[in-house]
Amino acid sequence: QVHLVESGGGLVQSGDSLRLSCAASGRIDYYAMGWFRQAPGRPREPVASIERSGGSHYVYDSVKGRFTIWRDDGKNTVYLQMNGLKPEDTAVYYCAARDSGSQYDYWGQGTQVTVSS
């Protein structure tokens, strides 16, 4: 089991950048990791994912070209660099870990990102 804590959210203006961090209580090299977000009144949606060490990473179309995901297994941390933020990026951002299978097993508490126009 792993406990995840997100940080780095905040209130920024359109066009600004933020870097989110997801710190795990234990080793994450066993896990694929992902970032998700949920805006008020909308379902949770995937943002980016990265496979186990050395594996592939994926950024979803809604943020492609602006967001980047990477992991530092030595620090048990996953990052999400968000550039060119837009008001529609406003949401609570969650980090998650997936052991095996297609479902994410562990979730953080989320960090709020608010982008003003």
C-alpha positions, 0 to 999 in steps of 0.5 A, a space after each residue: 500500500 502507498 499513501 500519496 500526497 499532492 502539492 503545488 496547486 494554487 491560484 494563477 493567471 491564464 498563461 502561467 505555469 505550475 508544477 504539481 508534485 505527488 509524494 509517496 509514502 513508499 516506493 513507487 517503482 512498483 507502480 504506474 502513476 497517473 494524474 487526474 483532475 475534476 472540475 466542479 460539476 464534471 466527472 473526473 478525467 485523466 490528464 497524464 500517466 507514466 508507466 513503471 520506471 523506464 516505461 512510456 508516458 502519455 498526456 491526454 489530448 486536452 493538455 497535450 503540448 502544455 503538460 508534462 509528466 515525469 517520475 523520480 523513483 529515487 524520491 518516490 515522487 511524480 511530477 506534473 509540469 503545467 505550462 500555458 494554463 487556461 481557465 478551463 484547467 481549473 480543477 482539483 488535481 489528483 495523483 494515483 498509483 496503479 499496481 497491476 491491471 487497469 484500475 488505479 488502486 491508490 489516490 491522493 487527497 487532491 490539490 486545487 488549481 485555479 486559473 483566472 482569466 
